[in-house]
Amino acid sequence: MPDHPEVPPTPSAVPAPAPALEVRGLWRRFGHKIAVSGIDLVVPAGSFYGLVGPNGAGKTTTLSMATGLLKPDFGTVLVHGRDLWAAPAEVKQLLGVLPDGVRLFDRLTGAQLITYAGLLHGLDRETVAARTADLLRAMALEADAKTLVVDYSAGMTKKVALACALVHAPRLLVLDEPFEAVDPVSAANIRDILTSYVGSGGTVIVSSHVMDLVQRMCDHVAVIAGGHVLAAGTVDEVRGDVSLEERFVDLVGGRVTGEGLAWLRTSSD
């Protein structure tokens, strides 16, 4: 027998997963206007992350830089630990993006547009065909699969653009105002799709002006104004003891009254 008993090996610590998105010191100037000034943001993997802010806060500019649509003047963007701007073609394969005001190849039908997006991401035709059919059904666009996208309503266009962002099963989905112009039934279906996606290990970042929607749908949130992050964390951490909308107004300010509009009052005469 050995003089000393064998000591079992110490189990090695499992490293924490890299954030789905990490933004460090992001800056962007347009002429004399600084749209984003040194934003830092960490989006945990597997989270449903809301980005909220007033008009002109820098949300769309931040998301555009974080997804490779707009090059930052300064700063770093890491997607699952990989530098987006060091290897944009490779890292963009991890991303599904729905930009605000998206321009599509609208002389294609809905089915053709989703198919085109899938083929561009390197999927084989059989896989693309199956996923296109699934997405058209999920977005309630089956009846309009052969209709040109130019003839779609604003809500239908938003849904087919979301389908294009999903077709290659990205690890990180970045959606800028995905519910704008979408009817309530379709919005509920989209929320179910996104919730299921996060439940299966994906990460969603969504910008929205609808505080109640973000509060109900998201588990993390960041408030942006003037190109800065004013608060970030879990929804409960950011809102505290009040609603997210109240906390948002407190942080952002700028609320005005209707004083001086007495002429709008109706008369009983």
DOLUM-596588 format. One line per 5 residues: number of its first residue (from 1); their letters; for each residue x negated, y negated, z of N, C-alpha, C. Coordinates in steps of 0.02 Angstrom, whole numbers, plus 32768, in hexadecimal, padded with zeros to 4 digits. Each point is the difference from the previous one (the first is absolute). Example, Ala and Ser with C-alpha at 12.3 -4.5 7.8 and 13.67 -1.06 7.14 Angstrom:
REM residues 2
1 = AS = 7D6C/811C/8186/802D/7FC5/8000/7FD3/7FC4/8000; 8012/7FCB/7FDC/7FD6/7FC5/8003/8027/7FC9/8025
***
This chain:
REM residues 269
1 = MPDHP = 7FD6/803B/8000/802A/7FC5/8000/7FD4/7FC2/8000; 8016/7FCB/7FDF/7FD7/7FC3/7FFE/7FFF/7FE0/8044; 7FC9/7FDB/800D/7FF9/7FDD/8041/8035/7FCB/8009; 8016/7FE1/7FCA/8031/7FC9/8005/803C/8011/7FD4; 803C/7FF6/801A/803B/800D/7FD6/8001/7FD0/7FC5
6 = EVPPT = 801B/8018/7FC9/8005/7FD7/7FC5/8032/7FC8/800B; 7FED/7FC5/7FEB/802D/7FC7/8006/8024/7FF8/7FBE; 8043/7FFF/8002/8025/7FFA/7FC1/7FF1/7FBE/7FDF; 7FFC/8000/7FBF/7FF0/7FC1/7FDD/8036/7FCB/800B; 7FEA/7FC2/8005/802E/7FC9/8008/8024/7FF3/7FBE
11 = PSAVP = 8043/8000/8001/8023/7FF4/7FC1/7FF1/7FBA/7FE6; 7FF4/7FFD/7FC0/7FF0/7FBF/7FE3/803F/7FD6/7FFA; 7FF9/7FC1/800C/803A/7FD3/7FFD/8017/7FF8/7FB8; 8042/8001/7FF6/801C/7FF7/7FBE/8003/7FB6/7FF1; 7FDE/7FE9/7FCB/8000/7FB9/7FF2/8046/7FE7/7FEE
16 = APAPA = 8010/7FC4/8016/8040/7FE2/7FF0/8004/7FF2/7FB5; 803B/800A/7FE3/8005/7FF2/7FB8/7FF5/7FB6/7FF1; 7FE4/7FF3/7FC6/7FF6/7FBA/7FEC/8043/7FDF/7FF5; 8005/7FBF/800D/803F/7FDD/7FF1/8012/8008/7FB6; 8041/8000/7FF3/8016/8003/7FBA/7FE8/7FC2/7FDA
21 = LEVRG = 8001/7FC7/8022/7FE8/7FC2/7FE2/7FDD/7FD6/8036; 7FC6/7FE8/7FF0/7FDC/7FD2/802D/7FE8/7FC5/7FD7; 8015/7FC5/8014/7FEE/7FC2/7FDE/7FD4/7FD8/802F; 7FC6/7FEB/7FE9/7FD1/7FDB/802A/7FED/7FBE/7FE0; 8010/7FC9/8022/7FEB/7FBE/7FEA/8012/7FEE/7FB9
26 = LWRRF = 8040/800B/7FEE/8016/7FF5/7FBC/8011/7FB7/7FF4; 7FE2/7FE3/7FCC/800A/7FBA/7FEE/8013/7FFC/7FB7; 802C/7FCE/7FF1/8010/7FF3/7FBA/8016/7FB7/7FF8; 7FE0/7FDE/7FD0/8010/7FBA/7FF2/801B/7FFA/7FB8; 8033/7FD6/7FF7/8018/7FEE/7FBE/7FF6/7FB5/7FF8
31 = GHKIA = 7FCE/7FED/7FDA/7FF1/7FB9/7FFB/7FEB/7FE4/8043; 8025/7FCD/8017/7FF1/7FE1/8041/8028/8020/8038; 802D/802F/7FF0/802B/801E/8032/7FE3/8043/8018; 7FF7/8006/8041/7FEB/8040/801D/803E/8028/8011; 800D/8036/7FDC/803D/8028/8009/7FF7/8032/8038
36 = VSGID = 7FC5/801D/8007/7FF1/8032/8033/7FBD/7FED/801F; 7FFE/7FF9/8041/7FC3/7FE7/8021/7FE8/802F/8037; 7FDB/8032/7FEC/7FE0/802C/8031/802D/8032/8022; 802D/801F/7FDA/802F/8030/801D/7FDD/8041/8011; 800D/8019/803D/7FEC/8043/8017/803F/8027/800E
41 = LVVPA = 8003/803E/7FE8/803C/8029/8008/7FED/8049/8000; 801C/8026/802F/7FF4/8048/8003/8043/8024/7FFF; 800B/802A/7FCE/803E/8025/7FF8/7FF1/804A/800F; 801A/801A/8039/7FF1/8046/8011/801C/8031/7FCC; 7FDC/8035/7FF4/8019/8035/7FD3/8040/801E/801D
46 = GSFYG = 8031/800B/7FD5/803F/801E/8016/8032/7FCE/801C; 7FF1/7FC0/7FFA/802D/7FCD/801C/802F/7FE4/7FCB; 8036/7FE2/8017/802E/7FDA/7FD6/7FF6/7FB7/8015; 7FDA/7FDB/7FD9/7FE5/7FBF/8014/8025/7FC8/7FDD; 801C/7FD1/8026/8022/7FC7/7FE4/7FD4/7FC2/8000
51 = LVGPN = 8003/7FDB/7FC9/7FDB/7FC1/7FFA/8034/7FC9/7FF7; 8004/7FD1/802F/8032/7FCC/7FFD/7FE0/7FBC/8005; 8021/7FCE/7FE2/7FE6/7FBC/8002/802D/7FD3/7FD7; 7FFC/7FBF/800B/8029/7FD1/7FD9/7FE7/7FFC/7FB8; 8027/7FDE/7FD6/7FEA/7FF5/7FBB/7FBE/7FDB/7FFF
56 = GAGKT = 7FD2/8017/7FD6/7FBF/7FE0/7FFB/7FD0/8013/8038; 800F/8034/8025/7FD6/8014/8039/7FBF/8022/7FEA; 8000/801C/7FC3/7FC5/8026/7FE9/800B/804A/7FFD; 803E/8017/8009/800E/8048/8001/7FF1/8020/7FBC; 801C/7FE3/7FCB/7FF6/801D/7FBE/7FB8/7FFD/7FEA
61 = TTLSM = 7FDD/7FC9/800F/7FB9/7FFB/7FF0/7FD8/8034/8025; 8010/800A/8040/7FDC/8033/8028/800B/8045/7FE4; 803F/8011/7FF0/800F/8043/7FE6/7FE1/8009/7FBA; 7FFD/7FCC/7FD9/7FE2/8005/7FBE/7FB5/800E/8005; 7FDE/7FE0/8030/7FB9/800D/800A/7FF4/8045/801E
66 = ATGLL = 802F/8016/802B/7FF8/8041/8022/800D/803B/7FD1; 801E/7FF3/7FC6/8010/8036/7FD2/7FDB/7FFB/7FBE; 7FD2/7FD1/7FFB/7FD7/7FFC/7FC4/801D/7FD8/7FC7; 8037/7FDC/800D/801F/7FD7/7FCC/7FE1/7FBB/7FFB; 7FDF/7FEA/8036/7FE3/7FBE/8003/7FBF/8005/8027
71 = KPDFG = 7FCA/7FE7/7FE3/7FBE/8006/8022/7FF9/7FCA/8035; 7FED/8013/803D/7FF7/7FCD/8035/7FC0/7FD7/7FF4; 8000/7FC4/801B/7FC3/7FD8/7FFE/7FCD/801C/8031; 8017/8016/803A/7FD7/8020/8033/8029/8036/8022; 7FDC/802F/8020/8023/8032/8028/7FFA/8046/7FE4
76 = TVLVH = 8016/802F/8029/7FFB/8047/7FF0/8045/8021/8008; 800F/802E/7FD2/803D/8027/8004/7FED/804A/8000; 8014/8023/8035/7FF2/8048/8005/8043/8026/7FFE; 8005/8030/7FD3/803B/802B/7FFB/7FEB/8046/8014; 801A/8016/8039/7FEC/8040/801E/7FB3/8005/8004
81 = GRDLW = 7FE2/7FC8/8015/7FB8/7FFE/800B/7FD6/7FF3/7FC3; 801E/7FF8/7FC6/7FDA/7FF7/7FC2/8008/7FB8/7FE8; 7FC9/7FE3/7FEB/7FFF/7FBA/7FEB/8022/7FF9/7FBC; 8038/7FDC/8001/8027/7FF9/7FC3/7FD9/7FDD/7FC9; 7FDE/7FCA/8011/7FE0/7FD8/7FCC/7FBC/801B/7FEC
86 = AAPAE = 7FE6/8032/8025/7FC2/8022/7FEB/800F/8036/7FCD; 803B/801F/8005/8013/8035/7FD1/804B/7FFA/7FF1; 8015/7FCB/7FDD/8047/7FF2/7FF8/8026/8037/7FDB; 7FE4/801D/7FCC/8024/8032/7FD9/800F/803E/802B; 7FD0/8015/8028/800A/803B/802A/8030/7FF3/8039
91 = VKQLL = 7FF7/7FC8/8022/8029/7FF2/803B/8048/7FF1/7FED; 800B/7FE3/7FC6/8044/7FF1/7FEC/802A/803F/7FF5; 7FDF/8039/7FF7/8025/803F/7FFB/8024/8011/8041; 7FE8/7FE4/8037/801F/800C/8041/803D/7FD4/800D; 800A/7FCE/7FD4/8032/7FCC/800B/803C/8008/7FD2
96 = GVLPD = 803B/7FF0/801B/803C/7FF4/7FD9/8015/7FB9/800E; 800A/7FD7/7FCC/800A/7FB8/800A/803F/7FE9/7FDD; 8029/7FDA/8025/8039/7FDD/7FE3/7FF4/7FB5/800C; 7FE5/7FDC/7FCF/7FF2/7FB9/8009/8041/7FD7/7FFE; 7FFD/7FC4/801B/8038/7FD2/7FFB/8001/7FE2/7FBA
101 = GVRLF = 803C/7FFB/7FE2/8005/7FE5/7FBD/7FDE/802B/7FCC; 8004/8042/8008/7FDC/802E/7FD5/8018/7FF9/7FB7; 7FD0/8001/7FD2/800E/8002/7FB9/7FF5/8047/7FE7; 8033/801C/7FE1/7FFE/8045/7FEA/7FFE/8004/7FB4; 7FEF/803B/7FE6/8006/800C/7FB9/804A/800E/7FF1
106 = DRLTG = 8026/7FC9/7FFB/8049/8007/8001/801F/8014/7FBE; 7FD7/800D/7FCD/801A/801B/7FC2/7FFE/804D/8000; 7FEE/801C/8039/8006/8048/800B/8040/800E/8026; 8019/803D/7FFA/8039/8014/802A/7FE7/800C/8047; 802F/8007/802E/7FEC/800E/8045/7FD8/8040/8006
111 = AQLIT = 8017/8035/7FDE/7FDB/803F/8002/7FBB/7FFA/7FE0; 7FFC/7FDC/7FC9/7FBF/7FF7/7FDF/7FD0/7FD8/802C; 8019/7FCE/8023/7FD5/7FD6/8029/7FE1/8029/8039; 8029/8028/8022/7FE6/8029/8037/7FCF/8034/7FE4; 8011/801D/7FC7/7FD3/8031/7FE1/7FBD/7FE0/7FEF
116 = YAGLL = 8002/7FC4/7FE4/7FC3/7FDC/7FEE/7FD5/7FF4/803E; 8020/7FEB/8037/7FDB/7FF4/803E/7FDF/8040/8019; 8024/8037/7FFD/7FE3/803F/8017/7FC5/8017/7FD6; 8006/7FF8/7FBE/7FC9/8014/7FD3/7FC3/7FD3/800A; 800C/7FC0/800D/7FC8/7FD2/800C/7FD9/8015/803F
121 = HGLDR = 8022/801F/8030/7FDF/8017/803D/7FE1/8046/7FF7; 8002/801B/7FC4/7FDD/803E/7FF2/8027/803F/800E; 8042/7FFA/800C/8028/803C/800C/800E/8023/7FBD; 8009/8042/8003/8010/8025/7FC3/804A/7FF5/7FEF; 8011/800D/7FC1/8043/7FF0/7FE8/8037/8027/8024
126 = ETVAA = 7FF3/803E/8011/8032/8028/8022/8010/7FE3/8045; 7FCB/7FEE/8025/8009/7FE1/8042/8024/7FBE/7FFA; 7FED/7FD7/7FCF/801F/7FBF/7FF6/804A/8008/7FF0; 8011/802F/7FD6/8046/800A/7FED/802A/8012/803D; 7FE6/802D/802A/8026/8015/803B/8008/7FC6/8032
131 = RTADL = 7FCA/7FDB/800A/8003/7FC8/8030/802C/7FC7/7FE6; 7FFE/7FF5/7FBE/802A/7FCC/7FE3/804A/8010/800C; 8012/803E/7FF4/8046/8015/800C/8013/7FF8/8049; 7FD3/8013/802D/800E/7FF9/8048/8009/7FB7/8013; 7FD4/7FD4/7FE6/8003/7FBA/8013/803D/7FDD/7FE3
136 = LRAMA = 8012/8010/7FC2/803D/7FE3/7FE3/803D/8013/8029; 8002/803E/8017/8038/8016/8029/8000/7FDD/8044; 7FC5/7FFB/801F/7FFC/7FE1/8042/8011/7FB6/7FFE; 7FF0/7FDF/7FC8/800E/7FB8/7FF9/8044/7FF2/7FE1; 8028/8035/7FF5/8042/7FF9/7FE2/7FFC/7FDF/7FBA
141 = LEADA = 7FCD/8014/7FDA/7FF6/7FE4/7FBD/8009/8035/7FC9; 801B/803A/8012/8006/8036/7FCE/802B/7FEA/7FC4; 8036/7FDC/800E/802C/7FEB/7FCA/7FE0/7FCD/7FD2; 7FCC/7FDF/8019/7FDE/7FCC/7FD9/7FBA/8014/7FEC; 7FF1/8041/8002/7FBD/8017/7FF1/7FEB/7FEF/7FB9
146 = KTLVV = 802F/7FFE/7FD1/7FF0/7FF2/7FBA/800F/7FB8/7FEC; 800F/7FD6/8032/800C/7FB8/7FF3/7FBE/7FDA/8003; 7FF6/7FD1/7FD4/7FC4/7FD7/8001/7FFE/7FD8/8041; 7FC5/7FFB/801E/7FFA/7FDC/803F/8012/7FB6/7FF8; 7FF7/7FE4/7FC5/8012/7FBA/7FF4/804A/7FF5/800C
151 = DYSAG = 8028/8034/7FFA/8048/7FFB/800A/8015/8012/8048; 7FD0/800E/802C/8010/8010/8045/8011/7FC0/8026; 8029/8008/8034/800B/7FC9/802F/7FC1/7FF5/802A; 8000/7FC9/8027/7FC6/7FF3/802B/7FF5/8038/8032; 8037/8019/801D/7FFA/8036/8031/7FE7/8041/7FE0
156 = MTKKV = 8019/8010/7FC5/7FE9/803D/7FDD/7FB7/7FFB/7FED; 7FEB/7FC4/7FEC/7FBA/7FF6/7FEF/7FD3/800B/803C; 8017/7FE8/803A/7FD9/800A/803E/7FFA/804B/800F; 8036/8025/7FF6/7FFF/8047/8010/7FD4/8028/7FD0; 8001/7FEF/7FC0/7FD6/8026/7FD2/7FB6/7FEE/800B
161 = ALACA = 7FF3/7FC2/8015/7FBB/7FED/8010/7FE7/8026/803E; 802D/800A/8030/7FEE/8027/803C/7FF3/8049/7FEC; 8028/801B/7FD2/7FF4/8044/7FE9/7FBB/8007/7FE0; 7FEC/7FCD/7FDA/7FBD/8001/7FE1/7FC9/7FFF/8035; 800C/7FDE/8037/7FCF/7FFD/8036/7FFB/8042/8026
166 = LVHAP = 8035/8028/7FFD/8002/803F/8026/7FEB/803D/7FD8; 8000/7FFC/7FBE/7FFC/803C/7FD7/7FC1/8028/800C; 7FC8/7FE1/8012/7FC2/8025/8009/7FF4/8013/8049; 8034/7FFA/802B/7FFC/8013/8047/7FC5/7FDF/8022; 7FFE/7FBD/8004/7FC6/7FDE/801E/7FFD/800B/804B
171 = RLLVL = 7FC7/7FF4/801D/7FF8/8006/8049/8016/7FC0/8023; 7FFD/7FC7/7FDD/8014/7FC0/801B/802D/7FDC/7FCF; 803B/7FEC/8017/8031/7FDF/7FD6/8007/7FB8/8018; 7FF5/7FD0/7FD3/8002/7FB9/8011/8037/7FDF/7FD7; 8033/7FE8/8024/803D/7FE7/7FDF/800D/7FB8/8014
176 = DEPFE = 8000/7FD4/7FCF/800D/7FB9/800C/8049/7FF1/7FF1; 8027/7FF3/8033/8048/7FF2/7FFB/8025/8037/7FD9; 7FFD/803F/8016/801F/8036/7FD9/804C/8000/8000; 801F/7FDE/8031/8049/8002/8005/8022/7FC3/7FE2; 7FD9/7FD2/7FE5/801C/7FC4/7FE2/8029/8013/7FC2
181 = AVDPV = 803F/7FE9/7FFD/802E/800C/7FC7/8019/8048/7FFD; 7FF2/8029/8033/8017/8045/8000/8040/8005/8029; 8032/8023/7FE5/8041/8006/8022/7FF8/8028/8040; 8030/7FF9/8030/7FFA/8021/8041/7FF9/804C/7FFD; 8025/8020/7FD3/7FFC/8049/7FFB/7FBB/8016/7FE8
186 = SAANI = 7FE7/7FDF/7FCC/7FBD/8010/7FE7/7FCB/7FF1/8035; 8009/7FC9/8025/7FD0/7FEE/8034/7FFE/8036/8035; 803A/801B/8013/8001/8036/8032/7FDD/803E/7FE5; 800A/8010/7FC0/7FDE/803A/7FE2/7FB5/7FF6/7FFF; 7FEA/7FC3/7FEF/7FB9/7FF2/7FFE/7FE1/8005/8045
191 = RDILT = 8023/7FE7/8033/7FE7/8006/8045/7FF7/8049/8013; 8030/802A/7FED/7FFB/8047/8010/7FC3/801F/7FDD; 7FF4/7FEE/7FC1/7FC7/801A/7FDB/7FBF/7FEB/8022; 7FFB/7FC1/8013/7FC3/7FE6/801F/7FF5/801E/8045; 8035/8008/8026/7FFA/801F/8043/7FE8/8048/7FFB
196 = SYVGS = 801B/8024/7FCF/7FE9/8045/7FF5/7FB8/8002/7FEA; 7FEC/7FD1/7FD6/7FBB/7FFB/7FE9/7FD0/7FF6/803A; 8011/7FD2/802D/7FD6/7FF4/803B/7FFF/803E/802D; 803A/8020/8008/8004/803C/8029/7FD4/8038/7FE6; 7FF2/8001/7FBF/7FD6/8034/7FE3/7FB6/7FEE/7FFF
201 = GGTVI = 7FEF/7FC5/801E/7FB9/7FEE/8005/7FEC/7FC3/7FD8; 802D/7FE4/7FD8/7FEF/7FC5/7FD9/8003/7FC1/802B; 7FE9/7FC9/7FE5/8001/7FC0/8021/8022/7FCD/7FD3; 802D/7FD8/801D/8024/7FCD/7FDA/7FF1/7FBC/801E; 7FF0/7FD0/7FD4/7FFC/7FBA/8013/8036/7FDC/7FD8
206 = VSSHV = 802C/7FDC/8023/8037/7FDE/7FDE/8004/7FB8/8018; 8004/7FD2/7FD1/800C/7FBA/8012/804A/7FF2/7FF7; 801B/7FD7/802C/8047/7FF1/7FFD/800E/7FC0/8027; 8036/7FDD/7FEC/8017/7FC7/8025/8038/8013/8030; 8017/803E/7FFC/8039/8016/8029/7FE6/801E/8040
211 = MDLVQ = 8001/7FD9/8037/7FE3/8016/803F/8023/803D/801D; 8042/8001/7FFA/8025/8039/801D/7FED/8040/7FDC; 7FF6/7FFD/7FBF/7FEC/803B/7FDA/7FBC/8018/8016; 7FD0/7FD3/8008/7FBC/8012/8016/8003/801D/8046; 8027/7FE1/802C/8005/8017/8045/801B/8046/8005
216 = RMCDH = 8031/8011/7FD5/801E/8043/8002/7FD7/8033/7FDB; 7FDC/7FEC/7FCD/7FDE/802F/7FD4/7FB7/800D/8012; 7FDE/7FCD/8018/7FB7/8004/8008/7FEC/8010/8048; 7FC5/801F/8009/7FE6/800B/8043/7FC8/7FD0/8011; 7FE2/7FDF/7FCD/7FCD/7FCD/8009/8013/7FC3/7FD7
221 = VAVIA = 7FE8/7FC6/8015/8010/7FC2/7FDC/7FC8/7FCD/800A; 7FF6/7FD7/7FCD/7FD3/7FC7/8005/8025/7FC2/7FE8; 7FF7/7FC9/8025/801F/7FC0/7FEE/7FC9/7FD4/7FE3; 800A/7FE9/7FC2/7FCF/7FD6/7FDD/801E/7FBC/7FF2; 7FD9/7FCC/800A/8014/7FBC/7FEE/7FC1/7FD7/7FF3
226 = GGHVL = 8003/7FD5/7FCE/7FC7/7FD5/7FF1/7FC0/8026/7FEF; 8007/803D/7FE6/7FC5/8027/7FEE/7FDE/8021/803A; 8020/8000/803B/7FE4/8020/803C/8030/8035/801B; 7FE6/8031/8024/8029/802F/8025/800C/7FE2/8045; 803F/7FF3/8010/8013/7FE2/8040/800A/8035/8036
231 = AAGTV = 8017/803B/7FEC/800B/8037/8030/8002/8041/7FD9; 7FE7/8036/801E/8001/8041/7FE0/7FFF/8036/8035; 8021/8038/7FF1/8002/8038/802F/8040/8028/7FF4; 8013/8028/8030/8040/8022/7FFA/8037/7FCD/8002; 803A/8012/7FE7/8039/7FD2/8000/8010/7FEA/8047
236 = DEVRG = 8000/802F/802F/8010/7FEF/8045/7FCC/7FD0/801E; 7FC0/800A/7FEF/7FCC/7FD3/8019/8009/7FB9/7FE6; 8010/7FFA/7FC0/8005/7FBE/7FE2/803F/7FDB/8017; 8038/8023/8003/803F/7FDC/8011/8008/7FF4/804A; 7FE1/802A/802B/8007/7FF8/8048/8048/800D/8016
241 = DVSLE = 801C/7FD1/8027/8043/8008/801C/8036/7FE0/7FD6; 7FEF/7FE8/7FC4/8031/7FE0/7FD5/8004/8025/7FBE; 802D/7FEB/7FD4/8004/801F/7FBE/7FC4/7FEB/7FD6; 7FF2/8026/7FCD/7FC8/7FEF/7FD4/800C/7FBC/7FDF; 803E/7FF2/7FEE/800F/7FC0/7FE1/7FF1/7FC6/802F
246 = ERFVD = 8013/8006/803F/7FF2/7FCB/8030/7FB5/7FF7/800A; 7FDD/8037/8005/7FB7/7FFD/8008/7FDF/7FE0/7FC3; 801A/8012/7FC5/7FE6/7FE4/7FC2/8008/7FB4/7FFF; 803B/7FE8/8011/800D/7FB8/8000/7FD3/7FDD/8033; 7FF6/801F/803A/7FD4/7FE3/8033/7FB9/7FF9/7FE6
251 = LVGGR = 7FE8/8034/7FDE/7FBB/8000/7FE7/7FF6/7FD0/7FC6; 802F/8000/7FD2/7FF8/7FDB/7FC2/8015/7FB7/8008; 8035/7FF4/8027/801A/7FBC/8009/8020/7FE6/7FC0; 800B/7FBF/7FFF/801B/7FE1/7FC4/804B/8000/7FFC; 8022/8016/8035/8049/8001/7FFD/801A/7FB8/8004
256 = VTGEG = 8032/7FF0/7FD6/801C/7FBD/7FFF/804B/8004/800C; 801E/7FC9/8015/8048/7FFD/800B/8022/7FE1/7FC4; 8041/7FFD/8004/8027/7FE2/7FC9/800E/7FB7/800B; 7FDA/7FDF/802C/800B/7FB9/800C/7FF6/7FD8/7FC1; 802B/7FCD/7FF7/7FFB/7FD7/7FC5/802B/8019/7FC7
261 = LAWLR = 8024/8037/800B/802C/801B/7FCC/8049/7FFB/8015; 800F/7FCB/8024/8045/7FF7/8017/8031/7FFC/7FC5; 7FE8/7FEB/7FC6/802B/7FFA/7FC6/8019/8044/7FE6; 7FE2/8036/8019/8017/8042/7FEB/803E/8018/8025; 800E/7FDE/8038/803A/8015/8027/8041/7FF2/7FDC
266 = TSSD = 802C/8031/8001/8040/7FF6/7FDF/802E/7FD8/802D; 802F/7FDF/7FE1/8031/7FD7/8025/8042/8024/8004; 8023/7FF6/8036/8043/801E/8007/8035/7FD7/7FDE; 7FEC/7FC6/7FE6/8032/7FD6/7FDE/800F/801A/7FBA
***
